[in-house]
Structures are given as structure tokens and as C-alpha cells.
Amino acid sequence: MEIGASAQLTRSFTREDAADLARLAGTVVRDNVPEPLIGGLIACLLGTKLPGHGTNWLKQDLQFLEAVPLGTELTARVEVTRVRPEKDLVDLWASVRTADGTLVCEGRTLVRARGR
């Protein structure tokens, strides 16, 4: 694990995806991608790619900057900004952008990643 290491994934969300979340959360479906689905892209990266399996979230601060219409292709990216191996801590910067480069979400995440 080193500063500058990064991972990304791209996907879009359908009205059905939003409806599934709405059923679980007891809310209604809107025309935009719900923020928890956008944040879930970042969570997926942290748990499966960087740092990967066994990652424990300690702190996360995300700002949602733009509403995103359902069906919009989104690319989430995380990048290591600091590594504290003596404490197994990794700081990462997270961002989510549309295909045209519009920043829709960004923020900082602190995780514990043993053995990384």
C-alpha cells in the first residue's frame, strides 16, 4: 500500500435499482440516483479493490455536489493519500464523476487495513 495507489469502477443505476433501495429504506423513488447508491460505489471499491477484503471503515466524510439522473454512467475512484503502517491506517480520497467529468461526490475516508 503506497501513496498514490488508486482503483476505480464504473456503472449506472436504473429505476429498478432505486426502487429496490426505496423498498429497503421505506422511501419513494425519485428521478435521481439516491446518495446511498453513489456512496455504495465508494464502499464497493474500499471493500473489494483498495485496500480490499478485510477493510474496516473508521471515518468517512462525503459531500454530494450534484444530483445525478438515473441511468447516468458514474465512475467512482479512490486514491491513497496517507499510510500509517504502525497503526494499520490508510487515508483515501474518494470521488465520483459522470462520463463528461462532472464531479458529483467527493470526500475523505479513513480505514484500518491490516497487513496491507
C-alpha positions, 0 to 999 in steps of 0.5 A: 500500500503506497501513496498514490495507489488508486482503483476505480469502477464504473456503472449506472443505476436504473429505476429498478435499482432505486426502487429496490433501495426505496423498498429497503429504506421505506422511501419513494423513488425519485428521478435521481440516483439516491446518495446511498447508491453513489456512496455504495460505489465508494464502499464497493471499491474500499471493500473489494479493490483498495485496500480490499477484503478485510477493510474496516471503515473508521471515518468517512466524510462525503459531500454530494455536489450534484444530483445525478439522473438515473441511468447516468454512467458514474465512475467512482475512484479512490486514491491513497493519500496517507499510510500509517503502517504502525497503526494499520491506517490508510487515508483515501480520497474518494470521488465520483464523476459522470462520463463528461467529468462532472464531479458529483461526490467527493470526500475523505475516508479513513480505514484500518487495513491490516497487513496491507 
